[in-house]
Amino acid sequence: MNENVRKGPLAGLRVIEMAHVMSGPVGGLFLADMGADVIKVEKVAGGDDTRRTVPPAINGEAASFMILNRNKRGIAVDAKQPKGQEVLRKLMAGADVVLENYRPGAMKRMGLAYEDLKRLNPGLIYCTISGFGNDGPYAQRAGYDLISQGMSGLMSLTGEGPGRAPVKVGVPVGDVTAGILAATGILAAYIEKLRTGKGQYVDTSLLEASMIHTYWPAALAFATGKSAGPMGSAHPVAAPYQAFRTADGWINIGAIGNSNWDRIARVLNMPSLHTDVRFQDNGGRMDNLPVLVDLIETALSSRSTDEWVTSFESAGVPAGPVRNMMQVLEDPHTLARKMVIEVEHPIAGNIKALGCPIKFSNPDGVTRRGAPLLGEHTEQVLKEVGFSTVQINELREQRVVHALLG
């Protein structure tokens, strides 16, 4: 393996990532960042679809592919050919984990389902990410993040208010969360395997990944029998807790509890808020939220966002600016937390990426290697599982595999 890869807490865990686009690659990325040897399997013709998701590109390499697939080794195999399936079975027979997000039934048709592989590898952990899970009435449906956000209730809760068009969360939260859930399930299964020696099947979905963001609205629905609706940036059970306009932008202010509410009134220099019977407790503030928002925004209009943030922080009130992506990526705290890192790519050069959000006291906790070129590690990986140079060349000539000539 590349000498730039350091040993993280998952060093020695071999993961075969039969996944494309986002949810599966996010799961593989989390494992790879923590030291697992993640081998990404791509199509011979063109590879992962995100390789063609351009613009943006850096020196012709798709930025969307590179940010999700760093720290992985890449091989290209035609899984539709019987010889390609043989290659993958041999690879999976010695792996700890298989992670896949193909359409339902695709892995079974290729003879690569869990039932097929566990006979070869009883200790295998096999994780599937699908649109709707492995059972239930919707199991065979194809799923996308947008569909999961709508069917999970998220889009009924996101937007400016009643009567407006449904709005999805601005990022593919179902895809990303499904990848995180997959990594979590894999690690739980791996802990059990260390105790028992037995592998197992792990199953999660975009729908469930979207649904777990609805804990508060679900609690309200269970308690009242009613569905909450969109409230912009406001909170369904606490006020004021939302974005407010300032003289030059927006600020988020959180006043959960009366102590924070008292501090807000003092910072705004509005003693009348203390005595106004409409705002004496959280219930009253929720009932009179539109009036409260108008009063607060009138006060905030006198100063800039940064000035207000300083004042609220000094008073111990949770507050922060609403920033765009470039502001976030250049923020000194972002940099201090190593959430912007550089990785080396053979074509794109040194490129920036989001860092691992989990920190370890062990300094070897995070690996740093750029995303693989298509077929970059095919020869290396196949030799590790017993293929000779002659056999690999034959597979290359038959277009069963794609391997960069090294």
VEXDREN-2710 file (C-alpha; in Angstrom, 1 decimal):
% VEXDREN-2710
k/r/px/py/pz
1/MET/0.0/0.0/0.0
2/ASN/1.0/3.6/-0.5
3/GLU/3.7/4.7/2.0
4/ASN/1.7/7.9/2.7
5/VAL/-1.0/5.9/4.3
6/ARG/-0.7/5.8/8.1
7/LYS/-2.2/3.1/10.4
8/GLY/-5.5/4.2/11.9
9/PRO/-7.7/2.3/14.4
10/LEU/-9.1/0.2/11.6
11/ALA/-5.8/-0.9/10.2
12/GLY/-6.0/-4.5/9.0
13/LEU/-9.7/-4.3/8.2
14/ARG/-10.2/-5.1/4.5
15/VAL/-13.4/-3.7/2.9
16/ILE/-14.6/-4.4/-0.7
17/GLU/-16.6/-1.4/-1.7
18/MET/-19.0/-2.4/-4.5
19/ALA/-20.7/1.0/-4.4
20/HIS/-21.1/4.0/-6.6
21/VAL/-22.2/7.7/-6.5
22/MET/-22.7/8.7/-2.9
23/SER/-24.2/6.6/-0.1
24/GLY/-21.9/3.6/-0.3
25/PRO/-18.8/5.7/-1.1
26/VAL/-19.5/7.9/2.0
27/GLY/-19.6/4.7/4.1
28/GLY/-16.3/3.5/2.6
29/LEU/-14.8/6.9/3.1
30/PHE/-15.5/6.9/6.8
31/LEU/-13.9/3.5/7.1
32/ALA/-10.9/4.4/5.0
33/ASP/-10.3/7.6/6.9
34/MET/-10.0/5.5/10.0
35/GLY/-7.4/3.2/8.5
36/ALA/-9.4/0.4/6.8
37/ASP/-8.0/-1.0/3.5
38/VAL/-11.0/0.0/1.3
39/ILE/-10.8/-1.5/-2.2
40/LYS/-13.2/0.3/-4.5
41/VAL/-14.6/-1.8/-7.3
42/GLU/-15.6/0.1/-10.4
43/LYS/-17.0/-0.7/-13.8
44/VAL/-14.4/-1.3/-16.5
45/ALA/-16.2/1.1/-18.9
46/GLY/-16.0/4.6/-17.3
47/GLY/-15.9/3.6/-13.6
48/ASP/-18.1/5.2/-11.0
49/ASP/-20.6/7.6/-12.5
50/THR/-19.3/10.5/-10.4
51/ARG/-16.1/10.4/-12.5
52/ARG/-18.3/12.0/-15.2
53/THR/-20.1/14.4/-12.9
54/VAL/-18.5/17.5/-14.2
55/PRO/-18.1/20.4/-13.8
56/PRO/-16.4/21.1/-11.5
57/ALA/-13.1/19.4/-12.4
58/ILE/-9.5/19.9/-11.4
59/ASN/-7.1/19.1/-14.3
60/GLY/-9.9/17.1/-15.9
61/GLU/-10.6/15.0/-12.8
62/ALA/-14.1/15.2/-11.3
63/ALA/-14.1/17.0/-8.0
64/SER/-17.2/15.1/-6.8
65/PHE/-15.4/11.7/-7.3
66/MET/-12.2/12.8/-5.6
67/ILE/-13.8/14.2/-2.5
68/LEU/-15.7/10.9/-1.7
69/ASN/-13.0/8.4/-2.6
70/ARG/-9.8/9.4/-1.1
71/ASN/-7.8/6.9/1.0
72/LYS/-9.2/4.0/-1.1
73/ARG/-7.5/1.7/-3.5
74/GLY/-9.2/1.3/-6.9
75/ILE/-9.8/-1.6/-9.2
76/ALA/-11.9/-2.0/-12.3
77/VAL/-13.7/-5.3/-12.9
78/ASP/-16.6/-6.2/-15.3
79/ALA/-18.9/-7.8/-12.8
80/LYS/-21.3/-8.9/-15.5
81/GLN/-18.8/-11.3/-17.0
82/PRO/-18.5/-14.7/-15.4
83/LYS/-14.7/-14.3/-15.2
84/GLY/-15.2/-10.9/-13.5
85/GLN/-17.5/-12.5/-11.0
86/GLU/-14.9/-15.2/-10.3
87/VAL/-12.3/-12.4/-9.7
88/LEU/-14.6/-10.7/-7.2
89/ARG/-15.5/-13.9/-5.4
90/LYS/-11.9/-14.6/-4.9
91/LEU/-11.4/-11.1/-3.6
92/MET/-14.4/-11.3/-1.3
93/ALA/-13.5/-14.7/0.1
94/GLY/-10.6/-13.1/2.0
95/ALA/-12.2/-9.8/2.9
96/ASP/-13.7/-8.7/6.2
97/VAL/-16.4/-6.5/4.7
98/VAL/-18.4/-6.1/1.5
99/LEU/-20.3/-2.8/1.2
100/GLU/-22.7/-2.4/-1.7
101/ASN/-25.4/0.0/-2.9
102/TYR/-26.4/-1.6/-6.2
103/ARG/-30.1/-1.7/-7.3
104/PRO/-32.0/-4.4/-5.4
105/GLY/-31.4/-7.9/-6.9
106/ALA/-28.3/-6.9/-8.9
107/MET/-25.7/-8.6/-6.6
108/LYS/-27.8/-11.7/-6.5
109/ARG/-28.0/-11.9/-10.3
110/MET/-24.2/-11.7/-10.4
111/GLY/-23.8/-14.5/-7.8
112/LEU/-22.4/-12.0/-5.3
113/ALA/-25.2/-11.8/-2.7
114/TYR/-24.6/-12.5/0.9
115/GLU/-26.1/-16.0/0.7
116/ASP/-23.5/-16.8/-2.1
117/LEU/-20.5/-15.4/-0.3
118/LYS/-21.1/-16.5/3.3
119/ARG/-20.4/-20.1/2.2
120/LEU/-17.0/-19.0/1.0
121/ASN/-16.4/-16.6/3.9
122/PRO/-18.5/-17.4/7.1
123/GLY/-16.9/-14.4/8.9
124/LEU/-17.9/-11.9/6.2
125/ILE/-19.8/-8.8/7.1
126/TYR/-22.0/-7.8/4.2
127/CYS/-23.6/-4.4/4.2
128/THR/-26.3/-3.3/1.8
129/ILE/-27.5/0.3/1.3
130/SER/-30.7/0.6/-0.7
131/GLY/-33.5/3.0/-1.2
132/PHE/-36.0/1.3/1.1
133/GLY/-34.3/-1.6/2.8
134/ASN/-34.2/-5.4/2.3
135/ASP/-37.9/-6.1/3.2
136/GLY/-41.3/-4.3/3.3
137/PRO/-43.6/-3.3/0.5
138/TYR/-41.1/-0.9/-1.1
139/ALA/-38.0/-3.1/-1.0
140/GLN/-37.7/-3.5/-4.7
141/ARG/-38.1/0.2/-5.5
142/ALA/-35.1/2.2/-6.7
143/GLY/-34.3/5.1/-4.4
144/TYR/-32.7/8.4/-4.6
145/ASP/-32.0/11.0/-2.0
146/LEU/-34.7/13.3/-3.2
147/ILE/-37.3/10.5/-3.1
148/SER/-36.2/9.5/0.4
149/GLN/-36.5/13.1/1.7
150/GLY/-40.0/13.4/0.4
151/MET/-41.2/10.0/1.7
152/SER/-39.5/10.4/5.1
153/GLY/-41.3/13.6/6.0
154/LEU/-38.3/15.8/5.8
155/MET/-39.6/17.8/2.9
156/SER/-42.9/18.4/4.7
157/LEU/-40.8/20.1/7.5
158/THR/-38.4/22.1/5.3
159/GLY/-39.2/25.4/3.8
160/GLU/-40.4/28.9/4.7
161/GLY/-43.9/28.1/5.9
162/PRO/-47.4/26.7/5.2
163/GLY/-48.6/26.9/1.6
164/ARG/-45.2/27.2/0.1
165/ALA/-43.7/24.6/-2.3
166/PRO/-41.9/21.6/-0.6
167/VAL/-38.2/22.1/-0.2
168/LYS/-35.5/19.5/0.2
169/VAL/-32.6/19.9/2.5
170/GLY/-29.9/21.7/0.6
171/VAL/-27.5/18.7/0.7
172/PRO/-28.1/15.0/0.1
173/VAL/-28.7/14.2/3.7
174/GLY/-30.2/10.8/3.0
175/ASP/-27.2/9.7/1.0
176/VAL/-24.6/11.0/3.5
177/THR/-26.4/9.7/6.6
178/ALA/-27.0/6.3/5.0
179/GLY/-23.2/6.0/4.5
180/ILE/-22.6/6.9/8.1
181/LEU/-25.2/4.4/9.3
182/ALA/-23.6/1.7/7.1
183/ALA/-20.2/2.4/8.6
184/THR/-21.7/2.3/12.1
185/GLY/-23.5/-1.0/11.4
186/ILE/-20.3/-2.5/9.9
187/LEU/-18.3/-1.6/13.0
188/ALA/-20.9/-3.0/15.3
189/ALA/-20.9/-6.2/13.4
190/TYR/-17.1/-6.3/13.4
191/ILE/-17.0/-6.0/17.2
192/GLU/-19.4/-9.0/17.4
193/LYS/-17.2/-10.9/14.9
194/LEU/-14.2/-10.3/17.1
195/ARG/-16.1/-11.9/20.0
196/THR/-17.8/-14.8/18.1
197/GLY/-15.9/-15.2/14.8
198/LYS/-19.2/-14.9/12.9
199/GLY/-20.1/-12.5/10.2
200/GLN/-23.6/-11.2/9.4
201/TYR/-25.7/-9.2/7.0
202/VAL/-26.2/-5.5/7.7
203/ASP/-29.0/-3.6/6.0
204/THR/-29.9/0.1/5.9
205/SER/-31.6/2.5/3.5
206/LEU/-31.9/6.1/2.3
207/LEU/-35.5/6.2/3.7
208/GLU/-34.4/5.3/7.2
209/ALA/-31.4/7.5/7.0
210/SER/-33.7/10.5/6.2
211/MET/-36.2/9.4/8.9
212/ILE/-33.7/9.5/11.8
213/HIS/-33.5/13.3/11.3
214/THR/-37.2/13.6/12.3
215/TYR/-36.9/12.7/16.0
216/TRP/-38.4/16.0/17.2
217/PRO/-41.3/16.0/14.7
218/ALA/-41.9/12.3/15.3
219/ALA/-42.1/13.0/19.1
220/LEU/-44.7/15.7/18.4
221/ALA/-46.7/13.4/16.1
222/PHE/-46.7/10.6/18.7
223/ALA/-47.8/13.0/21.4
224/THR/-50.4/15.0/19.6
225/GLY/-51.5/12.9/16.6
226/LYS/-50.7/15.9/14.4
227/SER/-48.0/16.5/11.8
228/ALA/-45.7/19.5/12.1
229/GLY/-45.1/21.7/9.1
230/PRO/-42.3/23.9/7.8
231/MET/-41.1/26.7/10.0
232/GLY/-38.1/28.1/8.1
233/SER/-35.2/28.0/10.5
234/ALA/-37.3/28.1/13.6
235/HIS/-37.6/25.3/16.1
236/PRO/-40.9/23.4/16.7
237/VAL/-40.7/23.5/20.5
238/ALA/-38.4/26.3/21.5
239/ALA/-38.2/30.1/20.8
240/PRO/-36.4/32.1/19.9
241/TYR/-34.3/29.6/18.1
242/GLN/-33.8/30.5/14.5
243/ALA/-32.1/32.8/12.0
244/PHE/-32.6/36.5/12.3
245/ARG/-31.7/39.3/9.8
246/THR/-29.1/41.8/10.9
247/ALA/-27.8/45.0/9.3
248/ASP/-25.6/43.1/6.9
249/GLY/-26.6/39.4/6.9
250/TRP/-28.1/36.7/9.2
251/ILE/-27.4/35.4/12.7
252/ASN/-28.7/32.2/14.4
253/ILE/-29.7/32.7/18.0
254/GLY/-30.7/29.9/20.4
255/ALA/-32.7/30.6/23.5
256/ILE/-33.6/27.2/25.0
257/GLY/-34.7/28.0/28.5
258/ASN/-35.5/31.2/30.3
259/SER/-32.0/31.9/31.4
260/ASN/-30.9/32.3/27.8
261/TRP/-34.0/34.3/27.0
262/ASP/-33.1/36.8/29.8
263/ARG/-29.6/37.2/28.5
264/ILE/-31.0/37.9/25.0
265/ALA/-33.2/40.6/26.3
266/ARG/-30.2/42.2/28.0
267/VAL/-28.0/42.0/25.0
268/LEU/-30.7/43.6/22.8
269/ASN/-31.2/46.3/25.4
270/MET/-34.9/45.6/25.4
271/PRO/-36.0/45.4/29.1
272/SER/-39.6/45.4/28.0
273/LEU/-39.2/41.8/26.8
274/HIS/-38.7/40.8/30.4
275/THR/-42.1/42.2/31.5
276/ASP/-44.2/41.5/28.4
277/VAL/-46.6/38.8/29.5
278/ARG/-46.6/37.2/26.0
279/PHE/-43.0/36.2/26.3
280/GLN/-42.7/35.1/30.0
281/ASP/-42.2/31.4/29.2
282/ASN/-41.4/29.2/26.2
283/GLY/-45.0/28.4/25.5
284/GLY/-45.9/32.1/25.3
285/ARG/-42.9/32.8/23.0
286/MET/-44.0/30.0/20.7
287/ASP/-47.6/31.2/20.6
288/ASN/-46.4/34.7/19.8
289/LEU/-43.5/33.9/17.6
290/PRO/-44.2/36.2/14.6
291/VAL/-44.5/39.2/16.9
292/LEU/-41.3/38.2/18.8
293/VAL/-39.3/37.8/15.5
294/ASP/-40.3/41.3/14.4
295/LEU/-39.2/42.8/17.6
296/ILE/-35.9/41.0/17.7
297/GLU/-35.1/41.8/14.0
298/THR/-35.9/45.4/14.5
299/ALA/-33.3/45.5/17.3
300/LEU/-30.8/43.5/15.3
301/SER/-31.0/45.8/12.3
302/SER/-28.8/48.4/14.0
303/ARG/-25.6/46.4/13.9
304/SER/-23.6/43.9/11.9
305/THR/-23.7/40.1/12.3
306/ASP/-20.2/40.0/13.6
307/GLU/-20.9/42.7/16.2
308/TRP/-24.0/40.9/17.4
309/VAL/-22.1/37.5/17.6
310/THR/-19.5/39.1/19.8
311/SER/-22.1/40.6/22.1
312/PHE/-24.1/37.4/22.4
313/GLU/-21.0/35.3/23.0
314/SER/-19.9/37.7/25.8
315/ALA/-23.2/37.2/27.4
316/GLY/-23.1/33.4/27.1
317/VAL/-25.9/33.2/24.5
318/PRO/-25.5/30.5/21.9
319/ALA/-25.2/32.5/18.6
320/GLY/-23.4/32.2/15.3
321/PRO/-23.4/33.7/11.8
322/VAL/-25.0/32.1/8.8
323/ARG/-22.1/31.5/6.4
324/ASN/-21.6/30.4/2.9
325/MET/-19.3/27.5/2.0
326/MET/-16.2/29.5/1.2
327/GLN/-16.5/31.3/4.5
328/VAL/-16.8/28.0/6.3
329/LEU/-13.8/26.4/4.6
330/GLU/-11.6/29.5/5.3
331/ASP/-12.7/29.8/9.0
332/PRO/-9.8/29.5/11.5
333/HIS/-11.8/27.0/13.6
334/THR/-12.4/24.8/10.6
335/LEU/-8.7/24.8/9.9
336/ALA/-7.8/24.2/13.5
337/ARG/-10.1/21.2/13.6
338/LYS/-8.4/19.8/10.5
339/MET/-11.6/19.8/8.6
340/VAL/-9.8/21.0/5.5
341/ILE/-6.9/18.8/4.5
342/GLU/-4.7/18.3/1.4
343/VAL/-4.3/15.0/-0.4
344/GLU/-2.1/14.2/-3.4
345/HIS/-3.7/13.1/-6.6
346/PRO/-1.6/11.8/-9.5
347/ILE/-3.3/14.1/-12.1
348/ALA/-5.1/16.8/-10.1
349/GLY/-2.1/17.4/-7.9
350/ASN/-2.4/18.5/-4.3
351/ILE/-6.1/19.1/-3.7
352/LYS/-8.2/20.2/-0.8
353/ALA/-10.8/17.9/0.8
354/LEU/-13.0/17.7/3.9
355/GLY/-11.2/16.1/6.8
356/CYS/-12.3/13.2/9.0
357/PRO/-14.9/14.6/11.6
358/ILE/-13.8/12.0/14.2
359/LYS/-10.6/12.8/16.1
360/PHE/-8.4/10.3/17.9
361/SER/-5.7/10.8/20.5
362/ASN/-3.6/8.4/18.5
363/PRO/-1.7/10.6/16.1
364/ASP/-1.9/7.9/13.4
365/GLY/-5.7/8.2/13.3
366/VAL/-6.4/9.5/9.8
367/THR/-5.0/8.4/6.5
368/ARG/-4.3/10.9/3.6
369/ARG/-4.2/9.6/0.0
370/GLY/-6.0/11.0/-3.0
371/ALA/-8.8/9.2/-4.8
372/PRO/-7.6/6.4/-7.1
373/LEU/-7.4/6.6/-10.9
374/LEU/-9.6/4.1/-12.7
375/GLY/-7.9/0.7/-12.3
376/GLU/-4.9/2.2/-10.5
377/HIS/-4.6/-0.7/-8.1
378/THR/-6.1/-3.5/-10.1
379/GLU/-2.8/-5.3/-10.6
380/GLN/-1.6/-4.7/-7.1
381/VAL/-4.8/-6.0/-5.5
382/LEU/-5.2/-9.0/-7.7
383/LYS/-1.6/-10.1/-7.0
384/GLU/-2.4/-9.9/-3.3
385/VAL/-5.1/-12.6/-3.7
386/GLY/-3.0/-14.9/-5.9
387/PHE/-3.3/-13.8/-9.5
388/SER/-0.1/-14.0/-11.6
389/THR/1.0/-11.3/-14.0
390/VAL/0.1/-13.6/-16.9
391/GLN/-3.4/-14.1/-15.5
392/ILE/-3.9/-10.4/-15.0
393/ASN/-2.7/-9.6/-18.5
394/GLU/-5.2/-12.2/-19.9
395/LEU/-8.0/-10.6/-17.9
396/ARG/-7.0/-7.2/-19.2
397/GLU/-6.9/-8.4/-22.8
398/GLN/-10.4/-9.9/-22.4
399/ARG/-11.6/-6.6/-20.8
400/VAL/-12.6/-8.5/-17.7
401/VAL/-10.5/-6.0/-15.7
402/HIS/-9.0/-2.6/-16.4
403/ALA/-5.5/-2.1/-15.0
404/LEU/-3.2/0.8/-15.4
405/LEU/0.1/-0.2/-16.8
406/GLY/2.8/0.4/-14.2
END
